[in-house]
């Protein structure tokens, strides 16, 4: 499976938006988005829910690498 960073990068590019736009649209801090893209942070449960809703995806797609 793709890493969280790879998945988020793909979704951002496919939508044609910036990290800042994603932050504004979802309320997720830009720093958190940047950390995920840099591979320093993984998706939290809240992020999975927020991103799945925003990108109109089943949350299980984003949760493939999730572990508590």
N, CA, C and O atoms as a GROMACS GRO file, in nm:
protein
  272
    1UNK      N    1   0.083  -0.122   0.000
    1UNK     CA    2   0.000   0.000   0.000
    1UNK      C    3   0.086   0.126   0.000
    1UNK      O    4   0.200   0.126   0.047
    2UNK      N    5   0.030   0.232  -0.052
    2UNK     CA    6   0.100   0.361  -0.057
    2UNK      C    7   0.112   0.418   0.085
    2UNK      O    8   0.027   0.392   0.171
    3UNK      N    9   0.216   0.494   0.108
    3UNK     CA   10   0.233   0.559   0.238
    3UNK      C   11   0.128   0.671   0.251
    3UNK      O   12   0.067   0.712   0.152
    4UNK      N   13   0.110   0.717   0.373
    4UNK     CA   14   0.017   0.828   0.394
    4UNK      C   15   0.061   0.949   0.313
    4UNK      O   16  -0.022   1.019   0.254
    5UNK      N   17   0.192   0.975   0.309
    5UNK     CA   18   0.245   1.090   0.234
    5UNK      C   19   0.214   1.074   0.085
    5UNK      O   20   0.168   1.168   0.021
    6UNK      N   21   0.238   0.956   0.031
    6UNK     CA   22   0.210   0.931  -0.111
    6UNK      C   23   0.062   0.947  -0.143
    6UNK      O   24   0.025   1.005  -0.245
    7UNK      N   25  -0.021   0.895  -0.056
    7UNK     CA   26  -0.166   0.902  -0.076
    7UNK      C   27  -0.212   1.047  -0.075
    7UNK      O   28  -0.287   1.090  -0.163
    8UNK      N   29  -0.169   1.122   0.025
    8UNK     CA   30  -0.211   1.262   0.035
    8UNK      C   31  -0.158   1.344  -0.082
    8UNK      O   32  -0.229   1.428  -0.137
    9UNK      N   33  -0.034   1.321  -0.119
    9UNK     CA   34   0.026   1.393  -0.233
    9UNK      C   35  -0.056   1.366  -0.360
    9UNK      O   36  -0.084   1.458  -0.437
   10UNK      N   37  -0.092   1.241  -0.382
   10UNK     CA   38  -0.172   1.205  -0.500
   10UNK      C   39  -0.308   1.275  -0.498
   10UNK      O   40  -0.351   1.329  -0.599
   11UNK      N   41  -0.374   1.274  -0.384
   11UNK     CA   42  -0.506   1.337  -0.374
   11UNK      C   43  -0.498   1.488  -0.399
   11UNK      O   44  -0.584   1.545  -0.467
   12UNK      N   45  -0.397   1.552  -0.343
   12UNK     CA   46  -0.379   1.696  -0.362
   12UNK      C   47  -0.353   1.727  -0.510
   12UNK      O   48  -0.413   1.819  -0.566
   13UNK      N   49  -0.264   1.650  -0.571
   13UNK     CA   50  -0.232   1.673  -0.712
   13UNK      C   51  -0.352   1.644  -0.803
   13UNK      O   52  -0.377   1.718  -0.898
   14UNK      N   53  -0.425   1.537  -0.773
   14UNK     CA   54  -0.541   1.501  -0.855
   14UNK      C   55  -0.649   1.608  -0.848
   14UNK      O   56  -0.719   1.633  -0.946
   15UNK      N   57  -0.663   1.671  -0.732
   15UNK     CA   58  -0.764   1.776  -0.715
   15UNK      C   59  -0.712   1.910  -0.767
   15UNK      O   60  -0.790   2.001  -0.793
   16UNK      N   61  -0.580   1.921  -0.782
   16UNK     CA   62  -0.521   2.045  -0.832
   16UNK      C   63  -0.526   2.158  -0.731
   16UNK      O   64  -0.549   2.274  -0.766
   17UNK      N   65  -0.505   2.124  -0.604
   17UNK     CA   66  -0.510   2.224  -0.498
   17UNK      C   67  -0.374   2.234  -0.430
   17UNK      O   68  -0.287   2.149  -0.450
   18UNK      N   69  -0.358   2.337  -0.350
   18UNK     CA   70  -0.236   2.356  -0.272
   18UNK      C   71  -0.259   2.304  -0.130
   18UNK      O   72  -0.372   2.279  -0.088
   19UNK      N   73  -0.148   2.290  -0.057
   19UNK     CA   74  -0.160   2.254   0.084
   19UNK      C   75  -0.242   2.359   0.159
   19UNK      O   76  -0.323   2.326   0.245
   20UNK      N   77  -0.220   2.484   0.126
   20UNK     CA   78  -0.292   2.593   0.192
   20UNK      C   79  -0.442   2.583   0.164
   20UNK      O   80  -0.523   2.602   0.255
   21UNK      N   81  -0.477   2.553   0.040
   21UNK     CA   82  -0.618   2.538   0.005
   21UNK      C   83  -0.681   2.422   0.081
   21UNK      O   84  -0.792   2.433   0.132
   22UNK      N   85  -0.609   2.309   0.089
   22UNK     CA   86  -0.659   2.194   0.164
   22UNK      C   87  -0.679   2.232   0.311
   22UNK      O   88  -0.778   2.194   0.372
   23UNK      N   89  -0.585   2.306   0.366
   23UNK     CA   90  -0.596   2.349   0.505
   23UNK      C   91  -0.718   2.438   0.524
   23UNK      O   92  -0.796   2.419   0.618
   24UNK      N   93  -0.736   2.535   0.435
   24UNK     CA   94  -0.853   2.625   0.446
   24UNK      C   95  -0.984   2.548   0.432
   24UNK      O   96  -1.079   2.571   0.507
   25UNK      N   97  -0.989   2.455   0.337
   25UNK     CA   98  -1.114   2.383   0.310
   25UNK      C   99  -1.151   2.283   0.420
   25UNK      O  100  -1.269   2.259   0.445
   26UNK      N  101  -1.049   2.224   0.485
   26UNK     CA  102  -1.077   2.118   0.582
   26UNK      C  103  -1.062   2.160   0.727
   26UNK      O  104  -1.113   2.094   0.817
   27UNK      N  105  -0.991   2.271   0.750
   27UNK     CA  106  -0.963   2.311   0.888
   27UNK      C  107  -0.844   2.239   0.947
   27UNK      O  108  -0.810   2.262   1.063
   28UNK      N  109  -0.780   2.152   0.870
   28UNK     CA  110  -0.659   2.085   0.920
   28UNK      C  111  -0.544   2.185   0.915
   28UNK      O  112  -0.529   2.258   0.817
   29UNK      N  113  -0.461   2.190   1.019
   29UNK     CA  114  -0.349   2.284   1.018
   29UNK      C  115  -0.253   2.255   0.902
   29UNK      O  116  -0.225   2.139   0.871
   30UNK      N  117  -0.205   2.361   0.838
   30UNK     CA  118  -0.111   2.343   0.728
   30UNK      C  119   0.014   2.271   0.776
   30UNK      O  120   0.073   2.193   0.701
   31UNK      N  121   0.055   2.295   0.900
   31UNK     CA  122   0.174   2.228   0.953
   31UNK      C  123   0.153   2.077   0.960
   31UNK      O  124   0.246   2.001   0.934
   32UNK      N  125   0.033   2.035   0.994
   32UNK     CA  126   0.003   1.892   1.000
   32UNK      C  127   0.008   1.831   0.860
   32UNK      O  128   0.064   1.723   0.842
   33UNK      N  129  -0.049   1.900   0.763
   33UNK     CA  130  -0.047   1.852   0.624
   33UNK      C  131   0.097   1.842   0.576
   33UNK      O  132   0.134   1.743   0.514
   34UNK      N  133   0.178   1.942   0.606
   34UNK     CA  134   0.319   1.942   0.566
   34UNK      C  135   0.394   1.826   0.630
   34UNK      O  136   0.476   1.762   0.565
   35UNK      N  137   0.367   1.800   0.758
   35UNK     CA  138   0.435   1.691   0.829
   35UNK      C  139   0.398   1.555   0.769
   35UNK      O  140   0.484   1.467   0.757
   36UNK      N  141   0.272   1.537   0.731
   36UNK     CA  142   0.231   1.412   0.667
   36UNK      C  143   0.303   1.398   0.533
   36UNK      O  144   0.356   1.291   0.502
   37UNK      N  145   0.306   1.504   0.454
   37UNK     CA  146   0.371   1.500   0.323
   37UNK      C  147   0.522   1.475   0.334
   37UNK      O  148   0.582   1.417   0.244
   38UNK      N  149   0.582   1.519   0.444
   38UNK     CA  150   0.726   1.498   0.467
   38UNK      C  151   0.755   1.361   0.528
   38UNK      O  152   0.871   1.324   0.547
   39UNK      N  153   0.648   1.286   0.558
   39UNK     CA  154   0.667   1.154   0.617
   39UNK      C  155   0.698   1.158   0.766
   39UNK      O  156   0.740   1.057   0.823
   40UNK      N  157   0.678   1.272   0.830
   40UNK     CA  158   0.708   1.288   0.972
   40UNK      C  159   0.588   1.253   1.059
   40UNK      O  160   0.602   1.230   1.179
   41UNK      N  161   0.471   1.250   0.999
   41UNK     CA  162   0.348   1.226   1.074
   41UNK      C  163   0.260   1.134   0.992
   41UNK      O  164   0.263   1.136   0.869
   42UNK      N  165   0.181   1.052   1.061
   42UNK     CA  166   0.088   0.964   0.992
   42UNK      C  167  -0.054   1.017   1.013
   42UNK      O  168  -0.078   1.102   1.099
   43UNK      N  169  -0.146   0.967   0.934
   43UNK     CA  170  -0.285   1.008   0.947
   43UNK      C  171  -0.338   0.969   1.085
   43UNK      O  172  -0.316   0.858   1.133
   44UNK      N  173  -0.408   1.062   1.148
   44UNK     CA  174  -0.481   1.031   1.270
   44UNK      C  175  -0.622   0.990   1.229
   44UNK      O  176  -0.661   1.004   1.113
   45UNK      N  177  -0.695   0.938   1.322
   45UNK     CA  178  -0.834   0.899   1.294
   45UNK      C  179  -0.915   1.020   1.245
   45UNK      O  180  -0.993   1.009   1.151
   46UNK      N  181  -0.894   1.134   1.310
   46UNK     CA  182  -0.965   1.257   1.272
   46UNK      C  183  -0.929   1.299   1.129
   46UNK      O  184  -1.016   1.336   1.051
   47UNK      N  185  -0.800   1.291   1.098
   47UNK     CA  186  -0.757   1.328   0.962
   47UNK      C  187  -0.818   1.236   0.858
   47UNK      O  188  -0.862   1.281   0.752
   48UNK      N  189  -0.820   1.107   0.888
   48UNK     CA  190  -0.879   1.011   0.794
   48UNK      C  191  -1.024   1.048   0.766
   48UNK      O  192  -1.066   1.052   0.651
   49UNK      N  193  -1.099   1.076   0.871
   49UNK     CA  194  -1.240   1.112   0.855
   49UNK      C  195  -1.255   1.241   0.774
   49UNK      O  196  -1.336   1.249   0.682
   50UNK      N  197  -1.175   1.342   0.810
   50UNK     CA  198  -1.184   1.472   0.743
   50UNK      C  199  -1.146   1.461   0.596
   50UNK      O  200  -1.217   1.513   0.510
   51UNK      N  201  -1.034   1.395   0.567
   51UNK     CA  202  -0.988   1.382   0.429
   51UNK      C  203  -1.080   1.295   0.345
   51UNK      O  204  -1.105   1.325   0.228
   52UNK      N  205  -1.132   1.188   0.404
   52UNK     CA  206  -1.225   1.101   0.332
   52UNK      C  207  -1.349   1.179   0.291
   52UNK      O  208  -1.398   1.165   0.179
   53UNK      N  209  -1.400   1.260   0.382
   53UNK     CA  210  -1.517   1.341   0.352
   53UNK      C  211  -1.485   1.445   0.244
   53UNK      O  212  -1.562   1.462   0.150
   54UNK      N  213  -1.372   1.512   0.257
   54UNK     CA  214  -1.334   1.617   0.163
   54UNK      C  215  -1.312   1.562   0.022
   54UNK      O  216  -1.356   1.620  -0.077
   55UNK      N  217  -1.242   1.449   0.014
   55UNK     CA  218  -1.210   1.392  -0.117
   55UNK      C  219  -1.315   1.291  -0.166
   55UNK      O  220  -1.297   1.229  -0.271
   56UNK      N  221  -1.422   1.274  -0.090
   56UNK     CA  222  -1.531   1.182  -0.126
   56UNK      C  223  -1.480   1.039  -0.145
   56UNK      O  224  -1.505   0.975  -0.247
   57UNK      N  225  -1.409   0.992  -0.042
   57UNK     CA  226  -1.353   0.857  -0.043
   57UNK      C  227  -1.406   0.776   0.073
   57UNK      O  228  -1.454   0.832   0.172
   58UNK      N  229  -1.398   0.646   0.061
   58UNK     CA  230  -1.424   0.558   0.174
   58UNK      C  231  -1.305   0.571   0.267
   58UNK      O  232  -1.190   0.561   0.222
   59UNK      N  233  -1.329   0.593   0.394
   59UNK     CA  234  -1.220   0.611   0.490
   59UNK      C  235  -1.123   0.494   0.497
   59UNK      O  236  -1.007   0.512   0.533
   60UNK      N  237  -1.170   0.374   0.462
   60UNK     CA  238  -1.083   0.258   0.468
   60UNK      C  239  -0.966   0.269   0.370
   60UNK      O  240  -0.861   0.208   0.392
   61UNK      N  241  -0.985   0.346   0.264
   61UNK     CA  242  -0.875   0.366   0.167
   61UNK      C  243  -0.761   0.440   0.235
   61UNK      O  244  -0.644   0.406   0.217
   62UNK      N  245  -0.793   0.542   0.314
   62UNK     CA  246  -0.692   0.620   0.382
   62UNK      C  247  -0.641   0.550   0.507
   62UNK      O  248  -0.530   0.577   0.553
   63UNK      N  249  -0.720   0.461   0.562
   63UNK     CA  250  -0.684   0.394   0.687
   63UNK      C  251  -0.602   0.267   0.665
   63UNK      O  252  -0.571   0.196   0.761
   64UNK      N  253  -0.566   0.238   0.541
   64UNK     CA  254  -0.494   0.114   0.510
   64UNK      C  255  -0.368   0.098   0.594
   64UNK      O  256  -0.333  -0.014   0.632
   65UNK      N  257  -0.300   0.208   0.625
   65UNK     CA  258  -0.176   0.202   0.703
   65UNK      C  259  -0.197   0.242   0.848
   65UNK      O  260  -0.100   0.252   0.924
   66UNK      N  261  -0.322   0.265   0.888
   66UNK     CA  262  -0.349   0.319   1.021
   66UNK      C  263  -0.327   0.213   1.129
   66UNK      O  264  -0.372   0.098   1.118
   67UNK      N  265  -0.258   0.254   1.233
   67UNK     CA  266  -0.248   0.171   1.354
   67UNK      C  267  -0.243   0.267   1.472
   67UNK      O  268  -0.180   0.372   1.465
   68UNK      N  269  -0.309   0.231   1.580
   68UNK     CA  270  -0.320   0.320   1.695
   68UNK      C  271  -0.190   0.337   1.766
   68UNK      O  272  -0.182   0.410   1.865
   0.00000   0.00000   0.00000
